[in-house]
């Protein structure tokens, strides 16, 4: 299963929503350490392609499965 997020990751998103309309997860080294090598390589390659193709995007981690939004953020999407 490819869901190495822990409870503290979800709590961090909820806390971020108290100050922001949208919160997205960020995969750090602890996330990648729980994935097989092939999955790590695919993720890192995709991040680099996104950075190259969309240099003004505020995050390179568009594939992070952990996201949240409040009512105001919902209107954006």
PQR file with spaces between the fields and no chain letter, atoms N, CA, C, O and H, PARSE charges and radii, in Angstrom:
ATOM       1  N    UNK     1       0.838   -1.172    0.000 -0.4000 1.5000
ATOM       2  CA   UNK     1       0.000    0.000    0.000 -0.0000 2.0000
ATOM       3  C    UNK     1       0.890    1.245    0.000  0.5500 1.7000
ATOM       4  O    UNK     1       1.885    1.295    0.723 -0.5500 1.4000
ATOM       5  N    UNK     2       0.539    2.235   -0.798 -0.4000 1.5000
ATOM       6  CA   UNK     2       1.330    3.444   -0.962 -0.0000 2.0000
ATOM       7  C    UNK     2       0.682    4.596   -0.182  0.5500 1.7000
ATOM       8  O    UNK     2       0.282    5.599   -0.773 -0.5500 1.4000
ATOM       9  H    UNK     2      -0.269    2.194   -1.386  0.4000 1.0000
ATOM      10  N    UNK     3       0.582    4.452    1.123 -0.4000 1.5000
ATOM      11  CA   UNK     3       0.019    5.507    1.962 -0.0000 2.0000
ATOM      12  C    UNK     3       0.806    5.597    3.258  0.5500 1.7000
ATOM      13  O    UNK     3       0.306    5.204    4.312 -0.5500 1.4000
ATOM      14  H    UNK     3       0.908    3.638    1.604  0.4000 1.0000
ATOM      15  N    UNK     4       2.034    6.108    3.197 -0.4000 1.5000
ATOM      16  CA   UNK     4       2.873    6.147    4.383 -0.0000 2.0000
ATOM      17  C    UNK     4       2.648    7.372    5.278  0.5500 1.7000
ATOM      18  O    UNK     4       3.487    7.681    6.125 -0.5500 1.4000
ATOM      19  H    UNK     4       2.440    6.427    2.341  0.4000 1.0000
ATOM      20  N    UNK     5       1.522    8.070    5.096 -0.4000 1.5000
ATOM      21  CA   UNK     5       1.253    9.212    5.967 -0.0000 2.0000
ATOM      22  C    UNK     5       0.877    8.725    7.353  0.5500 1.7000
ATOM      23  O    UNK     5       0.246    7.681    7.512 -0.5500 1.4000
ATOM      24  H    UNK     5       0.841    7.819    4.408  0.4000 1.0000
ATOM      25  N    UNK     6       1.270    9.489    8.340 -0.4000 1.5000
ATOM      26  CA   UNK     6       0.963    9.144    9.724 -0.0000 2.0000
ATOM      27  C    UNK     6      -0.048   10.132   10.267  0.5500 1.7000
ATOM      28  O    UNK     6      -0.346   11.138    9.623 -0.5500 1.4000
ATOM      29  H    UNK     6       1.783   10.338    8.210  0.4000 1.0000
ATOM      30  N    UNK     7      -0.568    9.858   11.431 -0.4000 1.5000
ATOM      31  CA   UNK     7      -1.570   10.711   12.049 -0.0000 2.0000
ATOM      32  C    UNK     7      -1.064   12.142   12.201  0.5500 1.7000
ATOM      33  O    UNK     7      -1.823   13.089   11.995 -0.5500 1.4000
ATOM      34  H    UNK     7      -0.325    9.041   11.954  0.4000 1.0000
ATOM      35  N    UNK     8       0.210   12.310   12.559 -0.4000 1.5000
ATOM      36  CA   UNK     8       0.740   13.674   12.721 -0.0000 2.0000
ATOM      37  C    UNK     8       0.745   14.451   11.413  0.5500 1.7000
ATOM      38  O    UNK     8       0.664   15.679   11.435 -0.5500 1.4000
ATOM      39  H    UNK     8       0.826   11.541   12.727  0.4000 1.0000
ATOM      40  N    UNK     9       0.837   13.770   10.270 -0.4000 1.5000
ATOM      41  CA   UNK     9       0.764   14.444    8.970 -0.0000 2.0000
ATOM      42  C    UNK     9      -0.626   15.014    8.750  0.5500 1.7000
ATOM      43  O    UNK     9      -0.780   16.134    8.265 -0.5500 1.4000
ATOM      44  H    UNK     9       0.902   12.772   10.252  0.4000 1.0000
ATOM      45  N    UNK    10      -1.632   14.240    9.108 -0.4000 1.5000
ATOM      46  CA   UNK    10      -3.014   14.688    8.944 -0.0000 2.0000
ATOM      47  C    UNK    10      -3.339   15.827    9.911  0.5500 1.7000
ATOM      48  O    UNK    10      -4.055   16.762    9.553 -0.5500 1.4000
ATOM      49  H    UNK    10      -1.507   13.329    9.503  0.4000 1.0000
ATOM      50  N    UNK    11      -2.819   15.749   11.119 -0.4000 1.5000
ATOM      51  CA   UNK    11      -3.020   16.820   12.095 -0.0000 2.0000
ATOM      52  C    UNK    11      -2.382   18.112   11.585  0.5500 1.7000
ATOM      53  O    UNK    11      -2.953   19.189   11.756 -0.5500 1.4000
ATOM      54  H    UNK    11      -2.237   14.989   11.409  0.4000 1.0000
ATOM      55  N    UNK    12      -1.221   18.018   10.969 -0.4000 1.5000
ATOM      56  CA   UNK    12      -0.543   19.205   10.444 -0.0000 2.0000
ATOM      57  C    UNK    12      -1.376   19.886    9.361  0.5500 1.7000
ATOM      58  O    UNK    12      -1.425   21.115    9.304 -0.5500 1.4000
ATOM      59  H    UNK    12      -0.757   17.143   10.830  0.4000 1.0000
ATOM      60  N    UNK    13      -2.030   19.103    8.503 -0.4000 1.5000
ATOM      61  CA   UNK    13      -2.892   19.679    7.471 -0.0000 2.0000
ATOM      62  C    UNK    13      -4.078   20.387    8.118  0.5500 1.7000
ATOM      63  O    UNK    13      -4.427   21.497    7.718 -0.5500 1.4000
ATOM      64  H    UNK    13      -1.990   18.105    8.549  0.4000 1.0000
ATOM      65  N    UNK    14      -4.697   19.760    9.106 -0.4000 1.5000
ATOM      66  CA   UNK    14      -5.830   20.373    9.798 -0.0000 2.0000
ATOM      67  C    UNK    14      -5.409   21.680   10.466  0.5500 1.7000
ATOM      68  O    UNK    14      -6.142   22.668   10.413 -0.5500 1.4000
ATOM      69  H    UNK    14      -4.413   18.857    9.431  0.4000 1.0000
ATOM      70  N    UNK    15      -4.245   21.690   11.087 -0.4000 1.5000
ATOM      71  CA   UNK    15      -3.748   22.913   11.730 -0.0000 2.0000
ATOM      72  C    UNK    15      -3.458   24.004   10.700  0.5500 1.7000
ATOM      73  O    UNK    15      -3.725   25.180   10.950 -0.5500 1.4000
ATOM      74  H    UNK    15      -3.650   20.888   11.130  0.4000 1.0000
ATOM      75  N    UNK    16      -2.922   23.628    9.567 -0.4000 1.5000
ATOM      76  CA   UNK    16      -2.628   24.604    8.514 -0.0000 2.0000
ATOM      77  C    UNK    16      -3.911   25.252    7.995  0.5500 1.7000
ATOM      78  O    UNK    16      -3.902   26.415    7.592 -0.5500 1.4000
ATOM      79  H    UNK    16      -2.704   22.673    9.364  0.4000 1.0000
ATOM      80  N    UNK    17      -5.010   24.505    8.005 -0.4000 1.5000
ATOM      81  CA   UNK    17      -6.275   25.044    7.519 -0.0000 2.0000
ATOM      82  C    UNK    17      -6.865   26.095    8.458  0.5500 1.7000
ATOM      83  O    UNK    17      -7.804   26.797    8.083 -0.5500 1.4000
ATOM      84  H    UNK    17      -5.018   23.560    8.333  0.4000 1.0000
ATOM      85  N    UNK    18      -6.343   26.209    9.636 -0.4000 1.5000
ATOM      86  CA   UNK    18      -6.785   27.267   10.544 -0.0000 2.0000
ATOM      87  C    UNK    18      -6.243   28.625   10.116  0.5500 1.7000
ATOM      88  O    UNK    18      -6.782   29.661   10.507 -0.5500 1.4000
ATOM      89  H    UNK    18      -5.580   25.639    9.940  0.4000 1.0000
ATOM      90  N    UNK    19      -5.179   28.624    9.314 -0.4000 1.5000
ATOM      91  CA   UNK    19      -4.567   29.872    8.861 -0.0000 2.0000
ATOM      92  C    UNK    19      -4.617   30.057    7.349  0.5500 1.7000
ATOM      93  O    UNK    19      -4.410   31.163    6.849 -0.5500 1.4000
ATOM      94  H    UNK    19      -4.741   27.783    8.996  0.4000 1.0000
ATOM      95  N    UNK    20      -4.892   28.976    6.620 -0.4000 1.5000
ATOM      96  CA   UNK    20      -4.877   29.019    5.156 -0.0000 2.0000
ATOM      97  C    UNK    20      -6.129   28.335    4.615  0.5500 1.7000
ATOM      98  O    UNK    20      -6.731   27.496    5.286 -0.5500 1.4000
ATOM      99  H    UNK    20      -5.060   28.078    7.026  0.4000 1.0000
ATOM     100  N    UNK    21      -6.511   28.702    3.397 -0.4000 1.5000
ATOM     101  CA   UNK    21      -7.703   28.121    2.790 -0.0000 2.0000
ATOM     102  C    UNK    21      -7.444   26.741    2.188  0.5500 1.7000
ATOM     103  O    UNK    21      -8.345   25.905    2.119 -0.5500 1.4000
ATOM     104  H    UNK    21      -6.022   29.383    2.852  0.4000 1.0000
ATOM     105  N    UNK    22      -6.215   26.515    1.756 -0.4000 1.5000
ATOM     106  CA   UNK    22      -5.843   25.233    1.144 -0.0000 2.0000
ATOM     107  C    UNK    22      -4.534   24.768    1.760  0.5500 1.7000
ATOM     108  O    UNK    22      -3.628   25.572    1.980 -0.5500 1.4000
ATOM     109  H    UNK    22      -5.483   27.195    1.812  0.4000 1.0000
ATOM     110  N    UNK    23      -4.430   23.479    2.036 -0.4000 1.5000
ATOM     111  CA   UNK    23      -3.192   22.901    2.566 -0.0000 2.0000
ATOM     112  C    UNK    23      -2.882   21.629    1.784  0.5500 1.7000
ATOM     113  O    UNK    23      -3.751   20.782    1.574 -0.5500 1.4000
ATOM     114  H    UNK    23      -5.165   22.826    1.857  0.4000 1.0000
ATOM     115  N    UNK    24      -1.652   21.517    1.369 -0.4000 1.5000
ATOM     116  CA   UNK    24      -1.220   20.310    0.663 -0.0000 2.0000
ATOM     117  C    UNK    24      -0.077   19.676    1.426  0.5500 1.7000
ATOM     118  O    UNK    24       0.746   20.366    2.028 -0.5500 1.4000
ATOM     119  H    UNK    24      -0.947   22.205    1.541  0.4000 1.0000
ATOM     120  N    UNK    25      -0.035   18.374    1.394 -0.4000 1.5000
ATOM     121  CA   UNK    25       1.046   17.662    2.058 -0.0000 2.0000
ATOM     122  C    UNK    25       2.339   17.801    1.295  0.5500 1.7000
ATOM     123  O    UNK    25       2.344   18.083    0.096 -0.5500 1.4000
ATOM     124  H    UNK    25      -0.704   17.813    0.905  0.4000 1.0000
ATOM     125  N    UNK    26       3.415   17.605    1.984 -0.4000 1.5000
ATOM     126  CA   UNK    26       4.741   17.627    1.368 -0.0000 2.0000
ATOM     127  C    UNK    26       5.435   16.339    1.760  0.5500 1.7000
ATOM     128  O    UNK    26       5.506   15.981    2.935 -0.5500 1.4000
ATOM     129  H    UNK    26       3.411   17.377    2.958  0.4000 1.0000
ATOM     130  N    UNK    27       5.938   15.658    0.761 -0.4000 1.5000
ATOM     131  CA   UNK    27       6.642   14.402    1.021 -0.0000 2.0000
ATOM     132  C    UNK    27       8.097   14.716    1.366  0.5500 1.7000
ATOM     133  O    UNK    27       8.826   15.285    0.555 -0.5500 1.4000
ATOM     134  H    UNK    27       5.880   15.949   -0.194  0.4000 1.0000
ATOM     135  N    UNK    28       8.507   14.342    2.567 -0.4000 1.5000
ATOM     136  CA   UNK    28       9.881   14.575    2.987 -0.0000 2.0000
ATOM     137  C    UNK    28      10.658   13.258    2.979  0.5500 1.7000
ATOM     138  O    UNK    28      10.170   12.241    2.486 -0.5500 1.4000
ATOM     139  H    UNK    28       7.915   13.879    3.226  0.4000 1.0000
ATOM     140  N    UNK    29      11.852   13.289    3.522 -0.4000 1.5000
ATOM     141  CA   UNK    29      12.698   12.093    3.505 -0.0000 2.0000
ATOM     142  C    UNK    29      12.079   10.918    4.250  0.5500 1.7000
ATOM     143  O    UNK    29      12.278    9.767    3.863 -0.5500 1.4000
ATOM     144  H    UNK    29      12.248   14.115    3.923  0.4000 1.0000
ATOM     145  N    UNK    30      11.332   11.195    5.313 -0.4000 1.5000
ATOM     146  CA   UNK    30      10.716   10.088    6.057 -0.0000 2.0000
ATOM     147  C    UNK    30       9.645    9.396    5.221  0.5500 1.7000
ATOM     148  O    UNK    30       9.444    8.188    5.344 -0.5500 1.4000
ATOM     149  H    UNK    30      11.170   12.131    5.627  0.4000 1.0000
ATOM     150  N    UNK    31       8.958   10.158    4.370 -0.4000 1.5000
ATOM     151  CA   UNK    31       7.967    9.567    3.457 -0.0000 2.0000
ATOM     152  C    UNK    31       8.670    8.641    2.475  0.5500 1.7000
ATOM     153  O    UNK    31       8.285    7.484    2.311 -0.5500 1.4000
ATOM     154  H    UNK    31       9.122   11.140    4.270  0.4000 1.0000
ATOM     155  N    UNK    32       9.706    9.163    1.824 -0.4000 1.5000
ATOM     156  CA   UNK    32      10.388    8.387    0.796 -0.0000 2.0000
ATOM     157  C    UNK    32      11.100    7.162    1.360  0.5500 1.7000
ATOM     158  O    UNK    32      11.263    6.166    0.654 -0.5500 1.4000
ATOM     159  H    UNK    32      10.020   10.103    1.957  0.4000 1.0000
ATOM     160  N    UNK    33      11.522    7.219    2.605 -0.4000 1.5000
ATOM     161  CA   UNK    33      12.220    6.072    3.182 -0.0000 2.0000
ATOM     162  C    UNK    33      11.309    4.857    3.335  0.5500 1.7000
ATOM     163  O    UNK    33      11.790    3.736    3.496 -0.5500 1.4000
ATOM     164  H    UNK    33      11.389    8.027    3.179  0.4000 1.0000
ATOM     165  N    UNK    34      10.008    5.074    3.284 -0.4000 1.5000
ATOM     166  CA   UNK    34       9.046    3.981    3.430 -0.0000 2.0000
ATOM     167  C    UNK    34       8.578    3.407    2.100  0.5500 1.7000
ATOM     168  O    UNK    34       7.750    2.496    2.071 -0.5500 1.4000
ATOM     169  H    UNK    34       9.616    5.985    3.153  0.4000 1.0000
ATOM     170  N    UNK    35       9.101    3.933    1.008 -0.4000 1.5000
ATOM     171  CA   UNK    35       8.689    3.483   -0.320 -0.0000 2.0000
ATOM     172  C    UNK    35       9.763    2.609   -0.963  0.5500 1.7000
ATOM     173  O    UNK    35      10.950    2.752   -0.669 -0.5500 1.4000
ATOM     174  H    UNK    35       9.773    4.673    1.031  0.4000 1.0000
ATOM     175  N    UNK    36       9.340    1.713   -1.833 -0.4000 1.5000
ATOM     176  CA   UNK    36      10.320    0.927   -2.599 -0.0000 2.0000
ATOM     177  C    UNK    36      11.132    1.844   -3.528  0.5500 1.7000
ATOM     178  O    UNK    36      10.657    2.907   -3.928 -0.5500 1.4000
ATOM     179  H    UNK    36       8.376    1.597   -2.072  0.4000 1.0000
ATOM     180  N    UNK    37      12.333    1.431   -3.860 -0.4000 1.5000
ATOM     181  CA   UNK    37      13.236    2.235   -4.686 -0.0000 2.0000
ATOM     182  C    UNK    37      12.573    2.677   -5.990  0.5500 1.7000
ATOM     183  O    UNK    37      12.675    3.846   -6.361 -0.5500 1.4000
ATOM     184  H    UNK    37      12.719    0.568   -3.536  0.4000 1.0000
ATOM     185  N    UNK    38      11.906    1.775   -6.683 -0.4000 1.5000
ATOM     186  CA   UNK    38      11.288    2.111   -7.964 -0.0000 2.0000
ATOM     187  C    UNK    38      10.258    3.228   -7.797  0.5500 1.7000
ATOM     188  O    UNK    38      10.199    4.138   -8.624 -0.5500 1.4000
ATOM     189  H    UNK    38      11.824    0.825   -6.381  0.4000 1.0000
ATOM     190  N    UNK    39       9.462    3.173   -6.759 -0.4000 1.5000
ATOM     191  CA   UNK    39       8.439    4.193   -6.499 -0.0000 2.0000
ATOM     192  C    UNK    39       9.089    5.531   -6.147  0.5500 1.7000
ATOM     193  O    UNK    39       8.582    6.582   -6.540 -0.5500 1.4000
ATOM     194  H    UNK    39       9.510    2.434   -6.087  0.4000 1.0000
ATOM     195  N    UNK    40      10.201    5.510   -5.414 -0.4000 1.5000
ATOM     196  CA   UNK    40      10.933    6.741   -5.095 -0.0000 2.0000
ATOM     197  C    UNK    40      11.462    7.397   -6.364  0.5500 1.7000
ATOM     198  O    UNK    40      11.344    8.610   -6.540 -0.5500 1.4000
ATOM     199  H    UNK    40      10.614    4.657   -5.095  0.4000 1.0000
ATOM     200  N    UNK    41      12.043    6.596   -7.242 -0.4000 1.5000
ATOM     201  CA   UNK    41      12.596    7.132   -8.484 -0.0000 2.0000
ATOM     202  C    UNK    41      11.518    7.755   -9.356  0.5500 1.7000
ATOM     203  O    UNK    41      11.723    8.820   -9.938 -0.5500 1.4000
ATOM     204  H    UNK    41      12.139    5.611   -7.099  0.4000 1.0000
ATOM     205  N    UNK    42      10.383    7.099   -9.447 -0.4000 1.5000
ATOM     206  CA   UNK    42       9.273    7.633  -10.241 -0.0000 2.0000
ATOM     207  C    UNK    42       8.804    8.971   -9.669  0.5500 1.7000
ATOM     208  O    UNK    42       8.606    9.931  -10.414 -0.5500 1.4000
ATOM     209  H    UNK    42      10.217    6.234   -8.974  0.4000 1.0000
ATOM     210  N    UNK    43       8.627    9.034   -8.359 -0.4000 1.5000
ATOM     211  CA   UNK    43       8.162   10.264   -7.714 -0.0000 2.0000
ATOM     212  C    UNK    43       9.151   11.406   -7.900  0.5500 1.7000
ATOM     213  O    UNK    43       8.755   12.519   -8.247 -0.5500 1.4000
ATOM     214  H    UNK    43       8.788    8.254   -7.754  0.4000 1.0000
ATOM     215  N    UNK    44      10.424   11.141   -7.674 -0.4000 1.5000
ATOM     216  CA   UNK    44      11.445   12.185   -7.803 -0.0000 2.0000
ATOM     217  C    UNK    44      11.563   12.688   -9.244  0.5500 1.7000
ATOM     218  O    UNK    44      11.738   13.884   -9.477 -0.5500 1.4000
ATOM     219  H    UNK    44      10.745   10.237   -7.393  0.4000 1.0000
ATOM     220  N    UNK    45      11.466   11.772  -10.204 -0.4000 1.5000
ATOM     221  CA   UNK    45      11.521   12.156  -11.611 -0.0000 2.0000
ATOM     222  C    UNK    45      10.334   13.034  -11.970  0.5500 1.7000
ATOM     223  O    UNK    45      10.494   14.047  -12.652 -0.5500 1.4000
ATOM     224  H    UNK    45      11.324   10.800  -10.014  0.4000 1.0000
ATOM     225  N    UNK    46       9.150   12.658  -11.520 -0.4000 1.5000
ATOM     226  CA   UNK    46       7.958   13.447  -11.794 -0.0000 2.0000
ATOM     227  C    UNK    46       8.074   14.844  -11.178  0.5500 1.7000
ATOM     228  O    UNK    46       7.690   15.830  -11.808 -0.5500 1.4000
ATOM     229  H    UNK    46       9.020   11.835  -10.967  0.4000 1.0000
ATOM     230  N    UNK    47       8.593   14.935   -9.966 -0.4000 1.5000
ATOM     231  CA   UNK    47       8.774   16.246   -9.332 -0.0000 2.0000
ATOM     232  C    UNK    47       9.695   17.136  -10.156  0.5500 1.7000
ATOM     233  O    UNK    47       9.422   18.323  -10.332 -0.5500 1.4000
ATOM     234  H    UNK    47       8.905   14.135   -9.455  0.4000 1.0000
ATOM     235  N    UNK    48      10.769   16.572  -10.652 -0.4000 1.5000
ATOM     236  CA   UNK    48      11.713   17.365  -11.452 -0.0000 2.0000
ATOM     237  C    UNK    48      11.077   17.834  -12.756  0.5500 1.7000
ATOM     238  O    UNK    48      11.310   18.961  -13.193 -0.5500 1.4000
ATOM     239  H    UNK    48      10.991   15.608  -10.508  0.4000 1.0000
ATOM     240  N    UNK    49      10.279   16.976  -13.373 -0.4000 1.5000
ATOM     241  CA   UNK    49       9.588   17.363  -14.604 -0.0000 2.0000
ATOM     242  C    UNK    49       8.590   18.483  -14.345  0.5500 1.7000
ATOM     243  O    UNK    49       8.459   19.398  -15.159 -0.5500 1.4000
ATOM     244  H    UNK    49      10.090   16.061  -13.017  0.4000 1.0000
ATOM     245  N    UNK    50       7.895   18.418  -13.234 -0.4000 1.5000
ATOM     246  CA   UNK    50       6.929   19.462  -12.891 -0.0000 2.0000
ATOM     247  C    UNK    50       7.654   20.787  -12.657  0.5500 1.7000
ATOM     248  O    UNK    50       7.205   21.830  -13.132 -0.5500 1.4000
ATOM     249  H    UNK    50       8.001   17.675  -12.574  0.4000 1.0000
ATOM     250  N    UNK    51       8.767   20.751  -11.929 -0.4000 1.5000
ATOM     251  CA   UNK    51       9.558   21.976  -11.699 -0.0000 2.0000
ATOM     252  C    UNK    51      10.034   22.579  -13.012  0.5500 1.7000
ATOM     253  O    UNK    51      10.019   23.798  -13.184 -0.5500 1.4000
ATOM     254  H    UNK    51       9.131   19.904  -11.544  0.4000 1.0000
ATOM     255  N    UNK    52      10.454   21.733  -13.927 -0.4000 1.5000
ATOM     256  CA   UNK    52      10.948   22.196  -15.217 -0.0000 2.0000
ATOM     257  C    UNK    52       9.810   22.756  -16.074  0.5500 1.7000
ATOM     258  O    UNK    52       9.958   23.806  -16.699 -0.5500 1.4000
ATOM     259  H    UNK    52      10.466   20.743  -13.788  0.4000 1.0000
ATOM     260  N    UNK    53       8.687   22.057  -16.101 -0.4000 1.5000
ATOM     261  CA   UNK    53       7.564   22.449  -16.951 -0.0000 2.0000
ATOM     262  C    UNK    53       6.731   23.595  -16.401  0.5500 1.7000
ATOM     263  O    UNK    53       6.118   24.348  -17.158 -0.5500 1.4000
ATOM     264  H    UNK    53       8.567   21.204  -15.593  0.4000 1.0000
ATOM     265  N    UNK    54       6.713   23.724  -15.077 -0.4000 1.5000
ATOM     266  CA   UNK    54       5.900   24.758  -14.432 -0.0000 2.0000
ATOM     267  C    UNK    54       6.738   25.487  -13.379  0.5500 1.7000
ATOM     268  O    UNK    54       6.523   25.297  -12.182 -0.5500 1.4000
ATOM     269  H    UNK    54       7.211   23.113  -14.462  0.4000 1.0000
ATOM     270  N    UNK    55       7.681   26.310  -13.806 -0.4000 1.5000
ATOM     271  CA   UNK    55       8.603   26.939  -12.851 -0.0000 2.0000
ATOM     272  C    UNK    55       7.933   27.919  -11.885  0.5500 1.7000
ATOM     273  O    UNK    55       8.501   28.213  -10.833 -0.5500 1.4000
ATOM     274  H    UNK    55       7.856   26.465  -14.778  0.4000 1.0000
ATOM     275  N    UNK    56       6.753   28.429  -12.208 -0.4000 1.5000
ATOM     276  CA   UNK    56       6.075   29.387  -11.326 -0.0000 2.0000
ATOM     277  C    UNK    56       5.150   28.704  -10.321  0.5500 1.7000
ATOM     278  O    UNK    56       4.604   29.363   -9.437 -0.5500 1.4000
ATOM     279  H    UNK    56       6.292   28.191  -13.063  0.4000 1.0000
ATOM     280  N    UNK    57       4.972   27.406  -10.448 -0.4000 1.5000
ATOM     281  CA   UNK    57       4.131   26.667   -9.517 -0.0000 2.0000
ATOM     282  C    UNK    57       4.760   26.696   -8.129  0.5500 1.7000
ATOM     283  O    UNK    57       5.968   26.500   -7.993 -0.5500 1.4000
ATOM     284  H    UNK    57       5.416   26.870  -11.166  0.4000 1.0000
ATOM     285  N    UNK    58       3.960   26.936   -7.106 -0.4000 1.5000
ATOM     286  CA   UNK    58       4.494   27.098   -5.753 -0.0000 2.0000
ATOM     287  C    UNK    58       4.953   25.793   -5.110  0.5500 1.7000
ATOM     288  O    UNK    58       5.633   25.826   -4.084 -0.5500 1.4000
ATOM     289  H    UNK    58       2.979   27.095   -7.216  0.4000 1.0000
ATOM     290  N    UNK    59       4.604   24.663   -5.679 -0.4000 1.5000
ATOM     291  CA   UNK    59       5.039   23.374   -5.143 -0.0000 2.0000
ATOM     292  C    UNK    59       5.438   22.458   -6.284  0.5500 1.7000
ATOM     293  O    UNK    59       4.866   22.524   -7.372 -0.5500 1.4000
ATOM     294  H    UNK    59       4.052   24.636   -6.512  0.4000 1.0000
ATOM     295  N    UNK    60       6.411   21.612   -6.036 -0.4000 1.5000
ATOM     296  CA   UNK    60       6.791   20.617   -7.045 -0.0000 2.0000
ATOM     297  C    UNK    60       6.113   19.285   -6.753  0.5500 1.7000
ATOM     298  O    UNK    60       6.254   18.324   -7.509 -0.5500 1.4000
ATOM     299  H    UNK    60       6.875   21.559   -5.152  0.4000 1.0000
ATOM     300  N    UNK    61       5.381   19.239   -5.657 -0.4000 1.5000
ATOM     301  CA   UNK    61       4.809   17.982   -5.193 -0.0000 2.0000
ATOM     302  C    UNK    61       3.306   17.943   -5.426  0.5500 1.7000
ATOM     303  O    UNK    61       2.525   17.905   -4.475 -0.5500 1.4000
ATOM     304  H    UNK    61       5.265   20.020   -5.043  0.4000 1.0000
ATOM     305  N    UNK    62       2.904   17.954   -6.692 -0.4000 1.5000
ATOM     306  CA   UNK    62       1.478   17.954   -7.029 -0.0000 2.0000
ATOM     307  C    UNK    62       0.834   16.598   -6.805  0.5500 1.7000
ATOM     308  O    UNK    62      -0.393   16.497   -6.791 -0.5500 1.4000
ATOM     309  H    UNK    62       3.539   17.985   -7.464  0.4000 1.0000
ATOM     310  N    UNK    63       1.620   15.568   -6.633 -0.4000 1.5000
ATOM     311  CA   UNK    63       1.076   14.217   -6.509 -0.0000 2.0000
ATOM     312  C    UNK    63       0.886   13.776   -5.064  0.5500 1.7000
ATOM     313  O    UNK    63       0.456   12.649   -4.815 -0.5500 1.4000
ATOM     314  H    UNK    63       2.616   15.649   -6.645  0.4000 1.0000
ATOM     315  N    UNK    64       1.197   14.634   -4.121 -0.4000 1.5000
ATOM     316  CA   UNK    64       1.024   14.260   -2.723 -0.0000 2.0000
ATOM     317  C    UNK    64      -0.461   14.014   -2.460  0.5500 1.7000
ATOM     318  O    UNK    64      -1.296   14.870   -2.752 -0.5500 1.4000
ATOM     319  H    UNK    64       1.546   15.549   -4.323  0.4000 1.0000
ATOM     320  N    UNK    65      -0.779   12.880   -1.926 -0.4000 1.5000
ATOM     321  CA   UNK    65      -2.177   12.507   -1.723 -0.0000 2.0000
ATOM     322  C    UNK    65      -2.847   13.211   -0.567  0.5500 1.7000
ATOM     323  O    UNK    65      -4.070   13.146   -0.438 -0.5500 1.4000
ATOM     324  H    UNK    65      -0.101   12.185   -1.689  0.4000 1.0000
ATOM     325  N    UNK    66      -2.093   13.877    0.269 -0.4000 1.5000
ATOM     326  CA   UNK    66      -2.646   14.513    1.456 -0.0000 2.0000
ATOM     327  C    UNK    66      -2.928   15.978    1.161  0.5500 1.7000
ATOM     328  O    UNK    66      -2.007   16.776    0.986 -0.5500 1.4000
ATOM     329  H    UNK    66      -1.100   13.930    0.164  0.4000 1.0000
ATOM     330  N    UNK    67      -4.224   16.327    1.106 -0.4000 1.5000
ATOM     331  CA   UNK    67      -4.640   17.689    0.813 -0.0000 2.0000
ATOM     332  C    UNK    67      -5.841   18.023    1.674  0.5500 1.7000
ATOM     333  O    UNK    67      -6.544   17.128    2.142 -0.5500 1.4000
ATOM     334  H    UNK    67      -4.972   15.678    1.248  0.4000 1.0000
ATOM     335  N    UNK    68      -6.078   19.303    1.883 -0.4000 1.5000
ATOM     336  CA   UNK    68      -7.253   19.737    2.606 -0.0000 2.0000
ATOM     337  C    UNK    68      -7.629   21.132    2.183  0.5500 1.7000
ATOM     338  O    UNK    68      -6.788   21.891    1.700 -0.5500 1.4000
ATOM     339  H    UNK    68      -5.507   20.031    1.502  0.4000 1.0000
ATOM     340  N    UNK    69      -8.892   21.477    2.363 -0.4000 1.5000
ATOM     341  CA   UNK    69      -9.347   22.837    2.065 -0.0000 2.0000
ATOM     342  C    UNK    69     -10.537   23.156    2.944  0.5500 1.7000
ATOM     343  O    UNK    69     -11.309   22.275    3.322 -0.5500 1.4000
ATOM     344  H    UNK    69      -9.575   20.861    2.756  0.4000 1.0000
ATOM     345  N    UNK    70     -10.672   24.436    3.264 -0.4000 1.5000
ATOM     346  CA   UNK    70     -11.827   24.866    4.016 -0.0000 2.0000
ATOM     347  C    UNK    70     -12.885   25.349    3.030  0.5500 1.7000
ATOM     348  O    UNK    70     -12.715   25.173    1.823 -0.5500 1.4000
ATOM     349  H    UNK    70     -10.045   25.152    2.957  0.4000 1.0000
ATOM     350  N    UNK    71     -13.960   25.947    3.503 -0.4000 1.5000
ATOM     351  CA   UNK    71     -15.051   26.373    2.631 -0.0000 2.0000
ATOM     352  C    UNK    71     -14.580   27.415    1.604  0.5500 1.7000
ATOM     353  O    UNK    71     -14.983   27.371    0.442 -0.5500 1.4000
ATOM     354  H    UNK    71     -14.098   26.090    4.483  0.4000 1.0000
ATOM     355  N    UNK    72     -13.725   28.349    2.039 -0.4000 1.5000
ATOM     356  CA   UNK    72     -13.208   29.359    1.105 -0.0000 2.0000
ATOM     357  C    UNK    72     -12.328   28.720    0.035  0.5500 1.7000
ATOM     358  O    UNK    72     -12.401   29.090   -1.136 -0.5500 1.4000
ATOM     359  H    UNK    72     -13.397   28.385    2.983  0.4000 1.0000
ATOM     360  N    UNK    73     -11.497   27.761    0.439 -0.4000 1.5000
ATOM     361  CA   UNK    73     -10.653   27.060   -0.523 -0.0000 2.0000
ATOM     362  C    UNK    73     -11.463   26.238   -1.507  0.5500 1.7000
ATOM     363  O    UNK    73     -11.066   26.068   -2.659 -0.5500 1.4000
ATOM     364  H    UNK    73     -11.437   27.460    1.390  0.4000 1.0000
ATOM     365  N    UNK    74     -12.574   25.739   -1.062 -0.4000 1.5000
ATOM     366  CA   UNK    74     -13.446   24.936   -1.923 -0.0000 2.0000
ATOM     367  C    UNK    74     -13.969   25.745   -3.089  0.5500 1.7000
ATOM     368  O    UNK    74     -14.132   25.209   -4.185 -0.5500 1.4000
ATOM     369  H    UNK    74     -12.897   25.878   -0.126  0.4000 1.0000
ATOM     370  N    UNK    75     -14.237   27.028   -2.879 -0.4000 1.5000
ATOM     371  CA   UNK    75     -14.760   27.860   -3.968 -0.0000 2.0000
ATOM     372  C    UNK    75     -13.726   28.049   -5.067  0.5500 1.7000
ATOM     373  O    UNK    75     -14.090   28.269   -6.223 -0.5500 1.4000
ATOM     374  H    UNK    75     -14.105   27.463   -1.989  0.4000 1.0000
ATOM     375  N    UNK    76     -12.447   27.969   -4.728 -0.4000 1.5000
ATOM     376  CA   UNK    76     -11.383   28.114   -5.728 -0.0000 2.0000
ATOM     377  C    UNK    76     -11.402   26.923   -6.694  0.5500 1.7000
ATOM     378  O    UNK    76     -11.168   27.071   -7.893 -0.5500 1.4000
ATOM     379  H    UNK    76     -12.152   27.790   -3.789  0.4000 1.0000
ATOM     380  N    UNK    77     -11.683   25.754   -6.145 -0.4000 1.5000
ATOM     381  CA   UNK    77     -11.661   24.549   -6.958 -0.0000 2.0000
ATOM     382  C    UNK    77     -13.015   24.218   -7.514  0.5500 1.7000
ATOM     383  O    UNK    77     -13.164   23.224   -8.226 -0.5500 1.4000
ATOM     384  H    UNK    77     -11.873   25.634   -5.170  0.4000 1.0000
